[in-house]
Amino acid sequence: MTDNLFLFATIADTPVAVRASEIEAVVRLGDIVPIQRVPAHVRGLAALRSRVLTVIDIESRIFGRAMSIDSRPLAVVSDVAAHTYGLLIETVSDICEASGGVQPIQGRIDRHWAPFATGLVEREGRSHLLLSIADFVNTPSAAQKAA
């Protein structure tokens, strides 16, 4: 894969991009089983092809409110540090190259997104915040908790 291949999606009505090299698949999940004593953004566990995924609610991680999900939520599947995660997203619009590559963030973005966005990717005249999967599965920093 090239460095210019991205998954374009939405989270909390915000256009986002993730490098395709970070993604194993995009799937519809079945049941999510809640687990105790985990941060609020960890929705629970789900089964996928004989594997167990830890399901992460990105909207909850960013804004502190749980994403409204239907009976078969859409998730990006990714392996981080030898563990498989399913990250909840609203929609996927495409997986394609962005000829302009990653651009620096210029101007202000919502303070909730600021700790997670590492750049901008243009697609069809619209800017998408570039995110990294690892930022959502690692323990929040003090700065992110304060946001």
C-alpha positions as CSV (number, residue, x, y, z in Angstrom):
1,M,0.0,0.0,0.0
2,T,1.1,3.5,-0.6
3,D,1.3,6.3,2.0
4,N,-1.5,8.1,0.1
5,L,-4.2,5.4,0.4
6,F,-6.8,6.3,3.0
7,L,-10.1,5.2,4.4
8,F,-12.6,8.1,4.4
9,A,-15.3,8.0,7.0
10,T,-17.3,10.0,9.5
11,I,-17.3,10.1,13.2
12,A,-19.7,12.4,15.1
13,D,-20.6,14.0,11.8
14,T,-17.0,14.9,11.2
15,P,-15.1,13.8,8.0
16,V,-12.0,11.8,9.0
17,A,-9.3,9.8,7.2
18,V,-7.2,6.9,8.4
19,R,-4.2,5.4,6.6
20,A,-5.3,2.2,4.9
21,S,-2.1,0.6,6.2
22,E,-3.5,0.8,9.7
23,I,-6.7,-1.1,8.8
24,E,-7.4,-4.8,8.5
25,A,-11.1,-4.5,7.6
26,V,-14.3,-2.6,7.9
27,V,-17.1,-4.8,9.2
28,R,-20.6,-4.8,10.7
29,L,-20.3,-6.1,14.3
30,G,-22.8,-8.4,16.0
31,D,-23.5,-8.3,19.7
32,I,-21.2,-6.2,21.8
33,V,-20.8,-7.7,25.3
34,P,-20.1,-5.0,28.0
35,I,-17.2,-5.5,30.4
36,Q,-16.7,-4.1,33.8
37,R,-14.0,-1.8,35.2
38,V,-12.9,-0.4,31.8
39,P,-12.8,3.2,30.6
40,A,-16.2,4.5,29.3
41,H,-14.9,4.5,25.7
42,V,-14.4,0.7,25.8
43,R,-17.9,-0.5,24.7
44,G,-17.1,-4.1,25.3
45,L,-16.1,-7.3,23.4
46,A,-17.4,-8.6,20.1
47,A,-16.7,-11.8,18.1
48,L,-15.4,-11.6,14.5
49,R,-14.4,-14.7,12.6
50,S,-13.4,-16.7,15.7
51,R,-11.5,-13.7,17.2
52,V,-12.4,-11.4,20.0
53,L,-12.3,-7.7,19.4
54,T,-12.1,-5.0,22.0
55,V,-14.7,-2.4,20.8
56,I,-13.7,1.2,21.1
57,D,-16.3,4.0,20.9
58,I,-14.3,6.8,19.3
59,E,-17.0,9.4,19.9
60,S,-17.0,8.6,23.6
61,R,-13.2,8.9,23.7
62,I,-13.3,12.3,22.0
63,F,-16.4,13.9,23.4
64,G,-17.2,11.8,26.5
65,R,-20.7,10.8,25.2
66,A,-21.5,7.3,23.9
67,M,-22.1,7.0,20.1
68,S,-25.6,5.9,19.3
69,I,-25.4,2.5,17.6
70,D,-27.8,0.2,15.8
71,S,-28.0,-3.5,16.1
72,R,-25.1,-4.1,13.7
73,P,-22.7,-1.1,14.1
74,L,-20.0,-0.3,11.6
75,A,-16.4,-0.8,12.8
76,V,-12.8,-0.4,11.6
77,V,-10.8,-3.5,12.6
78,S,-7.2,-2.9,13.4
79,D,-4.3,-4.7,15.2
80,V,-2.4,-2.6,17.7
81,A,0.4,-4.1,19.8
82,A,-0.8,-7.7,19.0
83,H,-4.4,-7.0,20.1
84,T,-7.4,-6.7,17.7
85,Y,-9.7,-3.7,18.1
86,G,-13.0,-2.7,16.5
87,L,-13.4,1.1,16.4
88,L,-16.9,2.3,15.9
89,I,-17.6,4.7,13.1
90,E,-20.7,6.2,11.6
91,T,-20.1,5.8,7.8
92,V,-17.5,4.9,5.3
93,S,-17.5,6.8,2.1
94,D,-14.4,5.4,0.3
95,I,-11.0,3.8,0.4
96,C,-8.8,5.6,-2.1
97,E,-5.7,7.6,-2.8
98,A,-5.4,11.2,-1.9
99,S,-3.1,12.7,-4.5
100,G,-2.4,15.7,-2.3
101,G,-1.2,13.5,0.5
102,V,-1.3,14.7,4.1
103,Q,-1.3,18.5,4.7
104,P,-0.6,20.3,7.9
105,I,-3.5,21.6,10.0
106,Q,-3.9,25.3,9.3
107,G,-6.2,27.3,11.5
108,R,-8.2,26.1,14.4
109,I,-10.1,22.8,14.8
110,D,-12.5,21.8,17.5
111,R,-10.7,21.5,20.8
112,H,-12.0,17.9,21.2
113,W,-10.4,16.8,18.0
114,A,-7.1,18.7,18.5
115,P,-5.3,15.9,20.5
116,F,-6.1,13.3,17.9
117,A,-5.8,15.0,14.5
118,T,-2.4,14.8,13.0
119,G,-3.1,16.5,9.6
120,L,-5.6,17.0,6.9
121,V,-6.4,14.9,3.8
122,E,-8.4,16.4,0.9
123,R,-11.0,14.4,-0.9
124,E,-13.4,15.8,-3.4
125,G,-12.8,19.3,-2.2
126,R,-13.5,18.5,1.4
127,S,-10.9,18.4,4.3
128,H,-10.8,15.2,6.4
129,L,-9.0,15.1,9.8
130,L,-6.2,12.5,9.7
131,L,-6.4,10.1,12.6
132,S,-4.3,7.3,13.9
133,I,-5.9,4.1,15.3
134,A,-3.3,3.8,18.0
135,D,-4.3,7.1,19.5
136,F,-7.7,5.7,20.4
137,V,-6.6,2.4,21.9
138,N,-3.8,3.7,24.1
139,T,-4.5,5.2,27.6
140,P,-5.6,8.8,27.4
141,S,-2.9,11.3,28.3
142,A,-3.6,13.9,31.0
143,A,-4.0,16.6,28.4
144,Q,-6.6,14.4,26.6
145,K,-8.5,13.7,29.8
146,A,-8.7,17.5,30.5
147,A,-10.0,18.3,27.1
